Amino acid sequence: MRTTDKVSCNIIISLLVKHGVEEAVVSPGSRNAPLVLAMSRCGAVKKTVVIDERSAAFIALGKASVSGKPVALVCTSGTAVLNYAPAVAEAYYRRVPLIVISADRPMEWIDQDDSQTLRQYEALSHYVKRSYNIPADCSADNMQWYTNRVVNDALLCAVSGRKAPVHINVQLDNPLDGMACPDDTRWTSRDITRLSALQRLSTDDMKRLLGRCGSSAKIMVIAGFMEPDSELLDALKRLAVRDNVVVMTETVANLPSDMFIGCIDATLSVMDDVHKHDMRPDIVITVGGAIVSRFIKQYLRTTDIKEHWHVGLTDDTVDCFRNLTVSINMAPGCFFKDLAEALPEVDASQCDFRREWHDVAAEGEKVHERYISSVPWCDLSAMRYVFNNLPDGYNIQLSNGTAVRYAQLFPSTAAARCDCNRGVSGIDGSTSTAVGASTIYDGTTLLITGDMSAQYDIGALAAPCITPRFKMIVLCNGGGGIFRFIKSTSQLDELDEYFVVDRPFPIAKLADAYGFRYFEAHDEHTLAASFSNFIAEKEHPSILALYTSSQLSAEILREYFQQKI
């Protein structure tokens, strides 16, 4: 079959297929035309075309974060690749593999005032595991071997150890529309594989770990964001029945179980300082990504604990609580399975750490219900209704800022999965990420977002891959509601001028323009009717706008965290 005559492009696309890359998100351009042509002619990669590179990258992030497989991103030369930066940074810190492929001008034209030329190689170097630069002239056999080798290396690097994005920058010279029938397939056909042995701690290493803290040590396990992991879930359940172990999980940890404490903020906020001190753990074991809860971070940064172990495949020394003593660089499921087997039984008469924490969590739930039942219409009461009435099996995407923090206050065991861009916690691509994830999830996707996040990424609603299985709830509280709550901005005289985007958001008109069914609620009565119709909609993607008072919502949330047992 005739395809592009750019050998480098044929090698790249062929190796994507051989390494199991099934999805690509492509943005149109002229310099990347040979890459697009090679991909189109191979026919083995599913392609999603998105004009806006910033949105395209977040859509790819959403796809890869759910599938667990690398997704390719293909863009043209110039500033196009720079628009990938926010999503690539998020992917790096979420440990999501993306294969960023940017078309570039030949090296000799960089910095020569030629159109769409800038320094693209290593432009994303701080947020990828490795950067690769492929020269324009790949006619010689040794250059074709080189291209094959580095592309193989890139594709292995992205998925080995700590998963993360890689960047392949491809120089392409004119003419860009040349066609040929490849006559030598050595370097398009050779793929390199890598085998890794299962990593386990030795018996001696586990004994040394447990010896550091004593046989009856009080252990607190805290899980941050991660993909669902059945092996880890089973291992933590085995630990959670131990009298000296308490397991705390965040909404985006995807570890649903009544055996764990799933509402960390609601539990810690009802405790006074003396109570917290009396119930401090000896050992804290963290797993997963960055923690959302500011309460648990503040508590453990100011509490004297003997040991902090962090478990996970990482290249970094993660010391979020400033007490790290051991970094355990291995798959969490394997470690906690070994720990559950090696940890000695403790008599409840000697240590009842688990029951004490679960008693506090139960009291916190009572305080939570009593308070929310008494408040007027606001963000908190609206979110309570949403989480209490979610259909089983929904896939939840949360924007940063207000939405993910409210989600922390409610059980989410009915959801199939909960995700949020917590790698760097930006608001910029929440909608695009959810759109990308919706193409991979099995079932309905529900994005819960704020009006500021929604406005920031409104172009995502034009993505061609949106289906009726995509639903979106928007907290319309005047924009930037979190700034009325957090300490750093809530008392500033400049709050309304610079931080709160208090201007009309024409979401009803935008929904109509993008082909969404639109619903809205202004109080609990209209929410009940609108929510039912919103959930029932099957023919079109849908948006539900919840209109609340930003100032009142902030006051109620602030008072919520002042309630005590």
C-alpha positions as CSV (number, residue, x, y, z in Angstrom):
1,M,0.0,0.0,0.0
2,R,1.2,3.5,-0.9
3,T,1.8,5.7,2.2
4,T,4.0,8.6,3.1
5,D,7.6,8.5,1.9
6,K,8.8,9.8,5.3
7,V,10.5,6.6,6.6
8,S,10.6,7.9,10.2
9,C,6.8,8.3,10.2
10,N,6.2,4.8,9.0
11,I,8.6,3.4,11.6
12,I,6.8,5.4,14.4
13,I,3.3,4.3,13.5
14,S,4.3,0.7,12.9
15,L,5.9,0.5,16.3
16,L,2.9,2.1,18.0
17,V,0.8,-0.8,16.7
18,K,3.4,-3.4,17.7
19,H,3.6,-2.1,21.2
20,G,-0.2,-2.2,21.7
21,V,-1.1,1.4,21.3
22,E,-4.8,1.3,20.3
23,E,-5.8,5.0,20.5
24,A,-4.5,8.2,19.2
25,V,-5.8,11.8,19.5
26,V,-4.7,13.9,16.5
27,S,-4.9,17.6,15.9
28,P,-4.8,18.8,12.2
29,G,-1.8,20.6,10.7
30,S,0.4,20.6,7.7
31,R,3.8,19.6,9.2
32,N,2.3,16.5,10.8
33,A,0.5,15.4,7.6
34,P,3.0,12.6,7.0
35,L,2.4,11.2,10.5
36,V,-1.4,11.4,10.0
37,L,-1.1,9.8,6.6
38,A,1.0,6.9,8.0
39,M,-1.5,6.4,10.8
40,S,-4.5,6.5,8.5
41,R,-3.0,4.0,6.0
42,C,-2.0,1.5,8.7
43,G,-5.7,1.4,9.9
44,A,-4.9,-0.3,13.2
45,V,-5.1,2.7,15.6
46,K,-8.4,4.3,16.5
47,K,-8.1,8.0,15.8
48,T,-10.0,10.9,17.5
49,V,-9.5,14.3,15.8
50,V,-9.6,17.3,18.1
51,I,-8.7,20.8,16.8
52,D,-7.6,22.4,20.1
53,E,-4.3,20.8,21.2
54,R,-4.8,21.7,24.9
55,S,-8.2,19.9,24.9
56,A,-6.8,17.1,22.7
57,A,-4.1,16.3,25.3
58,F,-6.6,16.1,28.2
59,I,-8.9,13.9,26.1
60,A,-5.9,11.6,25.6
61,L,-5.2,11.7,29.3
62,G,-8.8,10.7,30.1
63,K,-8.5,7.8,27.7
64,A,-5.2,6.5,29.0
65,S,-6.1,7.0,32.7
66,V,-9.1,4.7,32.4
67,S,-7.7,2.1,29.9
68,G,-4.3,1.9,31.6
69,K,-2.8,1.7,28.1
70,P,-0.6,4.4,26.4
71,V,-2.4,6.8,24.1
72,A,-0.6,8.6,21.3
73,L,-0.9,12.4,20.8
74,V,0.0,13.8,17.4
75,C,0.4,17.5,16.6
76,T,2.0,19.8,14.1
77,S,5.0,22.2,14.5
78,G,5.2,25.5,16.3
79,T,3.3,26.3,19.4
80,A,1.0,23.3,19.1
81,V,3.2,21.1,21.3
82,L,3.3,23.8,24.0
83,N,-0.5,23.5,24.3
84,Y,0.1,19.9,25.5
85,A,2.0,21.0,28.6
86,P,-0.8,21.2,31.2
87,A,-2.2,17.7,30.3
88,V,1.3,16.2,30.0
89,A,2.3,17.6,33.5
90,E,-0.9,16.1,34.9
91,A,-0.2,12.8,33.3
92,Y,3.4,12.8,34.6
93,Y,2.2,13.2,38.2
94,R,-0.7,10.8,37.8
95,R,1.6,8.2,36.3
96,V,-0.3,8.0,33.1
97,P,1.5,6.9,29.9
98,L,1.1,9.3,26.9
99,I,3.1,9.1,23.7
100,V,3.5,12.7,22.6
101,I,4.6,12.9,18.9
102,S,5.3,16.4,17.6
103,A,6.1,17.2,14.0
104,D,9.0,19.7,13.7
105,R,10.9,21.7,11.1
106,P,14.4,20.5,10.2
107,M,17.0,21.5,12.8
108,E,18.8,24.0,10.6
109,W,15.7,26.2,10.4
110,I,15.2,26.6,14.1
111,D,15.7,30.2,15.3
112,Q,15.9,31.4,11.7
113,D,12.6,33.4,11.6
114,D,10.9,30.7,9.5
115,S,7.2,30.2,10.0
116,Q,6.1,28.0,12.9
117,T,9.6,27.2,14.1
118,L,10.7,27.1,17.7
119,R,12.7,24.9,20.1
120,Q,10.4,21.9,20.3
121,Y,12.9,19.3,21.4
122,E,12.8,18.9,25.2
123,A,10.1,21.6,25.4
124,L,8.3,19.2,27.7
125,S,11.4,17.8,29.4
126,H,10.3,18.6,33.0
127,Y,7.1,16.6,32.6
128,V,8.1,13.5,30.5
129,K,10.3,10.6,31.5
130,R,12.4,11.1,28.4
131,S,12.6,13.2,25.2
132,Y,13.7,11.9,21.8
133,N,14.6,13.9,18.7
134,I,14.5,12.2,15.3
135,P,16.3,14.0,12.4
136,A,14.8,14.9,9.1
137,D,17.1,12.8,7.0
138,C,16.4,9.1,7.7
139,S,17.4,7.8,4.3
140,A,20.6,6.0,5.5
141,D,20.3,2.5,7.0
142,N,22.0,3.6,10.2
143,M,19.5,6.4,10.7
144,Q,16.6,4.1,10.2
145,W,18.1,1.7,12.8
146,Y,18.5,4.7,15.1
147,T,14.9,5.8,14.7
148,N,13.7,2.2,15.3
149,R,15.8,1.9,18.4
150,V,14.8,5.2,20.0
151,V,11.1,4.8,19.3
152,N,11.2,1.3,20.8
153,D,12.9,2.8,23.8
154,A,10.3,5.5,24.1
155,L,7.4,3.1,24.0
156,L,9.0,0.8,26.6
157,C,10.0,3.7,28.8
158,A,6.4,5.1,29.0
159,V,5.1,1.8,30.5
160,S,8.0,0.5,32.5
161,G,8.4,1.1,36.2
162,R,6.8,4.4,37.0
163,K,4.4,5.0,34.0
164,A,4.6,8.5,32.5
165,P,4.5,10.4,29.2
166,V,7.4,10.4,26.7
167,H,8.0,13.0,23.9
168,I,9.1,12.0,20.4
169,N,9.9,15.1,18.3
170,V,10.1,14.3,14.6
171,Q,11.8,16.7,12.2
172,L,10.2,16.6,8.7
173,D,11.4,18.4,5.7
174,N,9.6,19.4,2.5
175,P,7.9,18.1,0.5
176,L,5.4,16.7,3.0
177,D,3.0,15.1,0.5
178,G,5.4,12.5,-1.1
179,M,4.1,9.0,-1.4
180,A,5.8,5.6,-1.7
181,C,5.5,1.9,-1.4
182,P,8.0,0.7,1.4
183,D,10.4,-1.8,0.0
184,D,12.5,-2.4,3.1
185,T,10.5,-3.3,6.2
186,R,13.3,-4.2,8.6
187,W,13.0,-1.1,10.7
188,T,9.2,-0.9,10.6
189,S,8.8,-4.5,11.7
190,R,11.4,-4.9,14.5
191,D,9.9,-4.3,17.9
192,I,11.8,-4.8,21.2
193,T,10.1,-6.3,24.2
194,R,11.1,-6.1,27.9
195,L,10.4,-8.6,30.6
196,S,10.3,-7.7,34.3
197,A,10.3,-10.1,37.3
198,L,7.5,-9.8,39.9
199,Q,8.9,-7.7,42.8
200,R,8.5,-9.0,46.3
201,L,10.0,-8.1,49.6
202,S,12.2,-10.9,51.1
203,T,11.1,-12.4,54.4
204,D,14.1,-10.8,56.1
205,D,13.2,-7.3,54.7
206,M,9.6,-7.6,56.0
207,K,10.9,-8.8,59.4
208,R,13.2,-5.8,59.6
209,L,10.4,-3.4,58.7
210,L,8.1,-4.8,61.3
211,G,10.9,-4.9,63.9
212,R,11.3,-1.1,63.5
213,C,7.9,-0.5,65.2
214,G,7.0,-3.4,67.5
215,S,4.5,-6.1,67.3
216,S,1.5,-4.1,68.6
217,A,2.2,-0.8,66.7
218,K,-0.9,1.2,65.8
219,I,-0.9,1.4,62.0
220,M,-2.8,3.9,59.8
221,V,-3.0,3.3,56.1
222,I,-4.0,6.3,53.9
223,A,-4.8,5.8,50.2
224,G,-4.7,8.7,47.7
225,F,-5.7,8.7,44.1
226,M,-5.1,5.6,42.0
227,E,-6.7,3.2,39.5
228,P,-8.9,0.4,40.8
229,D,-6.8,-2.4,42.0
230,S,-8.5,-5.6,43.1
231,E,-5.4,-7.2,44.6
232,L,-4.7,-4.1,46.7
233,L,-8.4,-3.9,47.8
234,D,-8.4,-7.5,48.9
235,A,-5.1,-7.1,50.8
236,L,-6.3,-3.9,52.6
237,K,-9.5,-5.7,53.6
238,R,-7.4,-8.4,55.2
239,L,-5.5,-5.7,57.1
240,A,-8.6,-3.7,58.0
241,V,-9.9,-6.4,60.4
242,R,-6.8,-6.2,62.5
243,D,-7.4,-4.4,65.9
244,N,-4.3,-2.3,65.5
245,V,-4.9,-1.2,61.9
246,V,-7.2,1.5,60.4
247,V,-7.5,2.1,56.7
248,M,-8.5,5.5,55.4
249,T,-9.4,6.1,51.7
250,E,-10.1,9.1,49.7
251,T,-12.9,9.3,47.1
252,V,-10.5,9.0,44.2
253,A,-8.6,6.1,45.7
254,N,-11.1,3.7,44.1
255,L,-11.1,1.4,47.1
256,P,-14.7,1.0,48.0
257,S,-15.4,-0.9,51.3
258,D,-17.4,-0.3,54.5
259,M,-14.4,-1.7,56.3
260,F,-12.5,1.5,55.6
261,I,-13.0,5.1,56.7
262,G,-14.0,6.8,53.4
263,C,-14.9,10.3,54.7
264,I,-11.6,11.5,56.2
265,D,-12.4,15.2,56.5
266,A,-15.8,14.5,58.1
267,T,-14.0,12.3,60.6
268,L,-11.0,14.5,61.5
269,S,-13.0,17.8,61.6
270,V,-15.2,16.7,64.5
271,M,-12.1,15.8,66.7
272,D,-10.4,18.3,69.0
273,D,-6.7,18.5,69.4
274,V,-6.5,16.4,72.5
275,H,-8.6,13.6,70.9
276,K,-6.3,13.7,67.8
277,H,-3.2,13.4,70.0
278,D,-4.6,10.5,72.0
279,M,-5.4,8.6,68.8
280,R,-2.2,9.2,66.9
281,P,-0.7,6.3,65.0
282,D,2.7,4.8,65.5
283,I,3.1,4.0,61.8
284,V,1.6,5.8,58.8
285,I,1.6,3.9,55.5
286,T,0.7,5.9,52.4
287,V,-0.2,4.5,49.0
288,G,-1.4,6.2,45.8
289,G,-1.0,9.8,44.6
290,A,-1.4,13.2,46.2
291,I,-3.8,13.5,49.1
292,V,-6.8,15.8,48.8
293,S,-7.6,16.1,52.5
294,R,-6.0,19.1,54.1
295,F,-7.1,17.8,57.5
296,I,-5.1,14.6,57.3
297,K,-2.1,16.5,55.9
298,Q,-2.2,19.1,58.7
299,Y,-2.7,16.4,61.4
300,L,0.2,14.2,60.3
301,R,2.6,17.1,59.7
302,T,2.1,18.2,63.3
303,T,1.9,14.8,65.0
304,D,4.8,12.9,66.3
305,I,4.8,9.5,64.6
306,K,7.5,6.9,64.7
307,E,7.4,5.7,61.1
308,H,6.0,6.8,57.7
309,W,6.3,4.3,54.9
310,H,5.3,5.2,51.4
311,V,4.5,2.4,49.0
312,G,4.5,2.6,45.2
313,L,6.6,2.5,42.0
314,T,8.2,6.0,42.0
315,D,11.4,7.7,41.0
316,D,11.0,10.3,43.7
317,T,11.3,10.4,47.5
318,V,7.7,11.4,48.5
319,D,7.7,13.0,51.9
320,C,4.4,14.9,52.0
321,F,4.0,14.6,55.8
322,R,7.7,15.5,56.6
323,N,8.1,12.2,58.5
324,L,9.2,9.7,55.8
325,T,11.4,6.9,57.1
326,V,11.0,4.2,54.4
327,S,10.2,4.4,50.6
328,I,9.0,1.0,49.5
329,N,9.4,1.0,45.7
330,M,7.1,-1.9,44.7
331,A,3.6,-2.6,43.5
332,P,1.2,-1.8,46.4
333,G,-0.9,-4.9,46.0
334,C,2.1,-7.2,46.4
335,F,3.4,-5.2,49.5
336,F,0.1,-5.1,51.4
337,K,-0.5,-8.8,50.6
338,D,2.9,-9.6,52.2
339,L,2.2,-7.3,55.1
340,A,-1.2,-8.9,55.8
341,E,0.5,-12.3,56.0
342,A,3.5,-11.2,58.1
343,L,1.7,-8.8,60.6
344,P,1.2,-10.6,63.9
345,E,-2.2,-10.8,65.5
346,V,-2.9,-8.3,68.3
347,D,-5.3,-8.9,71.2
348,A,-8.0,-6.2,71.3
349,S,-7.4,-5.9,75.1
350,Q,-3.9,-4.6,74.2
351,C,-4.8,-2.4,71.3
352,D,-8.2,-1.4,69.9
353,F,-7.0,1.3,67.5
354,R,-9.3,0.3,64.7
355,R,-12.5,0.4,66.8
356,E,-11.6,3.7,68.3
357,W,-11.2,5.3,64.9
358,H,-14.3,3.7,63.5
359,D,-16.3,5.0,66.5
360,V,-15.2,8.5,65.8
361,A,-16.1,8.1,62.1
362,A,-19.6,6.9,63.1
363,E,-20.0,9.9,65.4
364,G,-18.7,12.2,62.6
365,E,-21.3,10.8,60.3
366,K,-24.0,11.6,62.8
367,V,-22.7,15.2,63.1
368,H,-22.6,15.4,59.3
369,E,-26.2,14.3,58.8
370,R,-27.5,16.5,61.6
371,Y,-25.8,19.6,60.3
372,I,-26.7,19.1,56.6
373,S,-30.3,18.3,57.4
374,S,-30.6,21.8,59.0
375,V,-29.0,24.0,56.3
376,P,-30.8,25.9,53.5
377,W,-30.2,25.4,49.8
378,C,-26.5,25.6,49.1
379,D,-23.7,23.7,47.4
380,L,-23.5,21.3,50.4
381,S,-27.2,20.3,50.4
382,A,-27.2,20.0,46.6
383,M,-24.2,17.7,46.6
384,R,-25.8,15.6,49.4
385,Y,-28.8,15.0,47.1
386,V,-26.6,14.1,44.2
387,F,-24.5,11.6,46.0
388,N,-27.5,10.1,47.8
389,N,-29.3,9.5,44.5
390,L,-26.5,8.5,42.2
391,P,-27.5,5.4,40.2
392,D,-25.2,2.4,40.8
393,G,-22.3,1.9,38.4
394,Y,-21.8,5.5,37.3
395,N,-18.2,6.5,36.5
396,I,-17.6,9.8,38.3
397,Q,-15.2,12.5,37.1
398,L,-14.5,15.4,39.4
399,S,-13.1,18.8,38.6
400,N,-10.6,20.4,41.0
401,G,-11.5,23.1,43.4
402,T,-15.0,22.8,44.9
403,A,-16.2,19.6,43.3
404,V,-13.6,17.2,44.5
405,R,-13.6,18.6,48.1
406,Y,-17.4,18.2,48.4
407,A,-17.1,14.7,47.0
408,Q,-14.7,13.9,49.9
409,L,-17.6,14.4,52.4
410,F,-19.9,11.7,50.9
411,P,-19.7,8.0,50.5
412,S,-19.2,7.0,46.9
413,T,-19.5,3.2,47.1
414,A,-22.3,3.2,44.5
415,A,-19.9,4.5,41.8
416,A,-18.0,2.2,39.6
417,R,-15.0,4.5,39.7
418,C,-14.1,8.1,40.7
419,D,-11.3,10.1,39.0
420,C,-9.9,13.6,39.2
421,N,-6.9,15.4,37.8
422,R,-5.1,15.4,41.2
423,G,-1.6,15.0,39.7
424,V,-1.1,18.8,39.7
425,S,-4.7,19.7,40.6
426,G,-5.3,22.1,37.8
427,I,-8.8,23.2,36.7
428,D,-7.9,23.7,33.1
429,G,-8.8,20.3,31.5
430,S,-11.4,18.7,33.7
431,T,-14.1,18.5,31.0
432,S,-11.8,17.3,28.3
433,T,-10.4,14.6,30.6
434,A,-13.9,13.5,31.4
435,V,-14.8,13.4,27.7
436,G,-11.8,11.2,26.9
437,A,-12.5,8.9,29.9
438,S,-16.1,8.5,28.8
439,T,-14.9,6.9,25.5
440,I,-13.2,4.1,27.5
441,Y,-15.5,3.7,30.6
442,D,-18.1,0.9,30.5
443,G,-21.4,2.7,31.2
444,T,-22.3,6.3,32.0
445,T,-19.8,9.0,32.8
446,L,-20.9,11.8,35.2
447,L,-18.6,14.9,35.4
448,I,-19.2,17.1,38.5
449,T,-17.6,20.5,38.0
450,G,-17.8,24.1,39.0
451,D,-18.8,26.9,36.7
452,M,-15.2,28.3,36.6
453,S,-13.8,25.0,35.6
454,A,-16.5,24.5,33.0
455,Q,-15.9,27.9,31.4
456,Y,-12.2,27.3,31.3
457,D,-12.6,24.1,29.2
458,I,-15.9,24.9,27.4
459,G,-14.4,23.9,24.0
460,A,-14.3,20.3,25.1
461,L,-18.1,20.2,24.5
462,A,-17.4,20.3,20.8
463,A,-15.4,17.1,20.9
464,P,-16.7,14.6,18.2
465,C,-16.4,11.6,20.6
466,I,-19.1,12.8,23.0
467,T,-22.0,10.3,23.3
468,P,-25.3,10.3,25.2
469,R,-23.5,8.4,27.9
470,F,-21.8,11.6,29.0
471,K,-23.5,13.7,31.7
472,M,-22.3,16.9,33.4
473,I,-23.4,18.6,36.6
474,V,-22.2,22.2,37.0
475,L,-22.2,24.0,40.3
476,C,-23.3,27.5,39.2
477,N,-22.4,29.6,42.3
478,G,-20.9,32.6,40.6
479,G,-17.5,31.2,39.8
480,G,-14.6,30.6,42.1
481,G,-16.7,29.6,45.1
482,I,-13.7,27.9,46.7
483,F,-12.0,31.4,47.0
484,R,-14.8,32.4,49.4
485,F,-13.9,29.5,51.6
486,I,-10.1,29.1,51.7
487,K,-8.2,31.1,54.2
488,S,-5.7,32.7,51.7
489,T,-8.4,34.6,49.8
490,S,-11.7,34.6,51.7
491,Q,-10.9,37.7,53.8
492,L,-9.3,39.8,51.1
493,D,-10.8,43.1,50.1
494,E,-10.0,42.2,46.5
495,L,-12.0,38.9,46.7
496,D,-14.9,40.0,44.4
497,E,-12.7,41.9,42.0
498,Y,-10.0,39.4,41.3
499,F,-10.9,36.0,42.5
500,V,-14.7,35.4,42.2
501,V,-15.9,35.4,38.6
502,D,-19.3,36.7,39.4
503,R,-20.7,37.1,35.9
504,P,-23.5,35.3,34.0
505,F,-22.5,32.0,32.5
506,P,-24.7,31.2,29.6
507,I,-24.7,27.5,30.1
508,A,-28.2,26.9,28.8
509,K,-27.3,28.5,25.5
510,L,-24.0,26.7,25.3
511,A,-25.8,23.4,26.0
512,D,-28.1,24.0,23.1
513,A,-25.3,25.1,20.8
514,Y,-23.3,21.9,21.5
515,G,-26.3,19.5,21.3
516,F,-26.8,18.8,25.0
517,R,-30.1,18.4,26.8
518,Y,-30.2,21.1,29.5
519,F,-31.7,20.9,33.0
520,E,-31.5,23.3,36.0
521,A,-32.3,23.5,39.7
522,H,-32.6,26.5,42.0
523,D,-33.8,24.7,45.2
524,E,-34.3,21.3,46.6
525,H,-37.8,21.0,45.0
526,T,-36.7,21.7,41.5
527,L,-33.6,19.6,42.0
528,A,-35.6,16.5,42.6
529,A,-37.6,16.8,39.4
530,S,-34.6,18.0,37.3
531,F,-32.2,15.3,38.6
532,S,-34.7,12.5,37.7
533,N,-35.1,13.8,34.2
534,F,-31.3,14.4,33.9
535,I,-30.6,10.8,34.8
536,A,-33.3,9.4,32.6
537,E,-32.0,11.2,29.4
538,K,-30.7,8.6,27.0
539,E,-30.8,10.2,23.5
540,H,-28.4,13.1,24.1
541,P,-25.5,14.1,26.4
542,S,-26.9,16.2,29.2
543,I,-26.1,19.1,31.5
544,L,-27.6,19.8,34.9
545,A,-26.9,23.3,36.3
546,L,-27.3,23.8,40.1
547,Y,-27.7,27.4,41.0
548,T,-26.6,28.3,44.5
549,S,-25.3,31.3,46.4
550,S,-21.6,31.4,46.5
551,Q,-21.3,33.4,49.7
552,L,-23.9,31.4,51.6
553,S,-22.3,28.1,50.4
554,A,-18.9,29.2,51.7
555,E,-20.3,30.2,55.1
556,I,-22.2,26.9,55.5
557,L,-19.1,24.9,54.5
558,R,-16.9,26.9,56.9
559,E,-19.4,26.2,59.7
560,Y,-19.6,22.5,58.7
561,F,-15.9,22.1,59.6
562,Q,-16.4,23.8,63.0
563,Q,-18.9,21.1,64.2
564,K,-17.6,18.8,67.0
565,I,-18.7,15.6,68.6
